[in-house]
Amino acid sequence: MHGLYLLWWVQERHISPPIVAAILAAGDLAVTVLEIPTGWFADRFGYRLSLIVGSVIQVAGMLCCWLGQGIPGVLAASLLVALGDGFRSGADQALLYQSCAFLNRRHDFQKIEAKARTVQLAAMVGLVLAGGAIVETWGFGVGWLVETSLCAVGLIIACAMVEPPATGDATGSDGSAIPQADSRGGSYIWALLALTAPAALLSGATTAASFWAQTMGERDPRRMAVLVAALTLAEATGSMIAARLPALGARSQTILAGCGAVAMATALAQPSTLLPLLPGVVSLAFLLGLAHPLRAAAIQRLASDGVRAQAASIANACDKVCDTVALTLAGLSRRR
């Protein structure tokens, strides 16, 4: 239902696009507020436990998306999904990095993260296309049933995970010491922001352009699913390329953000029709897919044990701030 929830709320629940945009922005704001405390929870009580809690809440959120009525029901669903995302956000990357460190494979984190993201997004393409076909054939009810069942499978996978012990700031696979930043220092904060801000701005631009494309007036579930699948495939392609790149830092993030600004200008050139909008939106999705694995690896290299989930959560919080502002502006522009 990833490609159809806007259509579900606007067409089936009869909620106007500006209100849907405001509700989604409220969900993004909730994630922003929850990112840091849920990141602390993951660092304090375990990444696996945080993933399990988030998955349980995600199942509840999907049920609310399906069964909730009116604006209060949609708002409750959005907030539940936001809470579930908050518990899982950062904990997944921290668990992966800790596992790589335990196996003396820290240098493989970027490759594994990028490949995992590619597989995730590629699977999303198939699920989005299948969702469009399911809804068109059997209706939205069956679509939400399948979506909720898949979230329950995610909960089972989270329960099956194993969390290795923290290895500390020991040595890399080549036997050399691995320098890690003091998480209490001001230089650490500035370095984290330098890594975070460009991709966050890119995320906001992608969110706005995607919202415009999905609310352009198209009412066919299958075509809407194809559109979202194309954007997801573009993002997956970017992540696939990131798996083959060396470790990069803040400068590469700034370059990607600059390319995103050009793509956004292309999208804004013809915002009233879908076809001219597509090249800019697809380019933004590709750049976002490229930027995220590179940033995740750079942040984990920068962070020290005990704050890994919080460091990733700060980056995700910055993404959500930009997404909230961009989505609000996009909703207002559609209203005009």
N, C-alpha and C positions, 0 to 999 in steps of 0.2 A: 504493500500500500504506500510505499515511499513516494511513488509518482502520482498518487491519486488522492492523498489526504486533502489537498487544497480543493480538488473537485468535489470530494465528499462533503466538506463543510460548506462550500459555496453553493453547490447544486442540490445536494440532498438535504442538508440541514438549513439551507436558505439563509446563510449568514453572509453579509456583504464582504467583498474583498478587503476594504479598509479595516473592518473589525477583525477579520481573520489575521491580517497583517499585525494588528495591535496585539492580538492574543499570542501569536508566535513571538512577537517582540517581548511580551511579558515572560514567556518561557525562556527566551534567551537571557533576559535580565535575571531570572531566577537561577539559571545555571551560573551566570557571572557571580552572583552573590554566594552561591553554594560551592564554587570551585575550590576556594582556599580551605574552608573547613572540611570538605570531603577529602581533599588532598591530604590534609593533616590526619584525618581518620585512617586513610590508607597507609600512610607512613607509620602511624602509631600502632594500628591493630592488624595490619597485614594487607597486602595487595589482593590476595585471593579472596579474603573475606569481603573486601570492598566491592570486588567484582560480583560476588554472590548477592550482596545486599542490593546493588544497583540492578541486577538482573531481575530480582523479585519485584522491585518497584516498576521496572520496565513492563513486566507482564501486566501489573495492575493498571499502568498507564494505557496500554493497548486496549484493555477491556473498557476503560473509561472513554477512549476515543470512539470505540464501537457503540457503546450503550449510552453514553452521556447525551443529555438533551439540552438544546439551546446553548446560549452563550456561557452560562455557568458550567455546563458539562464539558464544553470544549476547553474552557479555561482550566478546569480541574485536570483534564487529560494532559494539557500542555505542561502544567506545573509538575505532574507526576513523572512525565517523560523527562522533564528537566532535572528532577531530583535523581532519577535513575542514571541519567547521563553524567551527573555530577559525581556519583560514587564510582562509576566506571572510568571516567575521564582521568587520565594521568596514571591510574593504577595499572592499566594494561601496559603502557610503555615502561613504567618502573619495574613491573614484574618481568617483562622481556629482557630489560637491560640487566637486572639482577641475575637472571638465569644465564645470560651470556657471560657475565662476570664470573659466576660460579664455575662455568666451563672453560674459563680463560679464553673467551671469544668476544671480548668487548668490541673489537674492530669489526665484527660481523653484524653488529646491531643495526646499522643503517641499511645494510643489504636485506636483512631479515624483515625489518620493519617495512621497508619499501615493498618487498615481495608480498608480505602479508596484506598490506594495504591494497596492492594490485589485485590479489585474489579476492579480497573483500569487495572491492568495487566491481570487479568483473562478475562476481556472483550476484551483486546487486543489479547489474544490467539484466541478467536472466530473470531474476525475481521480479523486477519492475515490468518487464515484458509479459511474464506469466501473470502478474497481478492484473495488468490491463485485460488480458484474455479471460481471466477468471471472472472479473467484475462484469465484463461485457456479456459473458455467457450465463453466469449464475447470479450475478448481483453483488452489491457491496457487502452484504452480510457474510457470504462465503469468503470473500476477500479478507475481511477482518478476522474471521475464524482461523484462516491459514496464517495470517500475520501473528496472531496471538500464540498459535501453536509453535511457530518458529522462535518466538521470544522465549517460550518455555524450554525449547531445545537449547537455547543459549544459556539458560540457567543451569541445565544439566551439565553442559560443558564447563561452566565456571566451577561447579562443585567438583568436577573431576580433575581440576588443575592442582599442581603441586608447587608450593612456594619454597625455593631454596633459601638457605641462610645467607645473610649479607656477608660479603667477603671483605668489606672495608677497602681502604685505599692501599691495596697491596701492589701487585705487579701485573703487567700485561702479559700477553702470550709470548712476547720476546724477552721477558725477564726484566724489562725496564720499569722504573717507577712511573705511575700514572698520576700526573698532577691534577688536582681537583680544587675548585675554587672554594674559598671560605664563604659559606652561605650567609654569614652575618655581615659581610663587608659591603660598602657602597659600590665598589667596583663590580662586585658580583651582580648587584641589582641592575646596574647600567648595562653590563654585558648581556644579561638575560633579556632586558628590554630591547637591546639592539638586535638580538636574535628573533624576538617575538613580534615586534611592531610591523615589519614589512609584510609578513605572511598574514597578520591580522587584518591589515588594510586590504590585502588581496582577497581574503575571505569575505569581507564586507561587500566588496565590489561584485564578487561572484554571487553572493546571496541576493543582492538587489537585481542584478541582471537576470538571474534565474526566476525570480518572482515575476518580473515583467513578462518573461517568456511564457510562464505557466498561467498567467491571468490575462492573456492577450485576447481572450474571447473564444478560444477553442473549447468545444464541449464534448468531443469524442474521447472516451476513456482510452481507447487503443492508441490514438495519435498522441495523446498527452503522455502515455506511458513510453512511447517511442522517443518523444522529446527528452524526457527525464533520463531514459536509458542512454541516449546519445551524450548527454552531459556527463553522466556517470562514467561512460566508456572513455571520454576525453580525460577525465580526472584519473582513471585507472592507467591510461597510457602515460601520463605524467609521472605517476608513481613507479611504473615499470622502468622508465628511463632513470629515475632517481636511484634505483637499485644498482645501476652500472656506474654511477658517478663516485668520485672520491669524496672524502670528508670535506665539507665546505662550511663556511661560517657566515658571519653577518653580511659581508660584502655581497655574497651571492644572493642572499635574501633581498637586499636592496635592489639588485639588478632585476630580479624576478618581479618585484613590486613595480618597478619602472615599466617593464613590459606589460604588466597588468593595467597600468594607467593608460597605455596606448590602446589596449583591447577594450577598456571601458569607454574611451572616447569613441571608438568604432561602434559600440553598442548604443551609445547615446545619440549617434548621428541620425538614426531612424528608429526611435523608441515606440512608434505607434503601429508598426506592422511587424509580424513575426519573422518573415524571411530575412530582411536586412539585419535584424537583431542577432540572428544565429551565429555568424562568424565571431563576433565579439564575445558572446556568452560561452561558446565552445572553447575559445582561446583562454578565457578566464578559468574555466574548469580545468583545462590542461595545466596551466601555470600553478593552480592551487594544488593539484595532485603532485606536481614536481616539488613544490616548496615544503609541504608538510613532512615527508620523511627526512629531508635534509635538516629541517629545523629540529625535529624530534631527536635526531642523533646528536646534533650540536648541543642541545640542552642537556642531554644525559651525560655528555662528556664534560660539561661545565659543572653540573650539580654534584653534590657529595651524598654519601649514604645517609638516609634519614630524612632527606628533603626531596627525593627524586620525584615522587608523585606530586608534591606541592609545586615544584618547578614546572612540571608539565601542565599542572592545573593553572598556573599563572598564565602560561601561554594560551591555553584554551579559554581562559577568562577574557583575555585581550581579544581573542577571536570573537567571542560572544558580544563584547561591547561594540565592536565594529559591525557585527551582524545585526544587532538590535537597532543601531542608528540607521544603517543602510536599509533594513527592512521597513522601518517606520517611514523613511523618506520615500521608499518605493511605493508603499501603500498610499501615501498622500498624493504622490504623482499620478497613480492610477485613478484615484478619486477625482482629480482634476480632469 
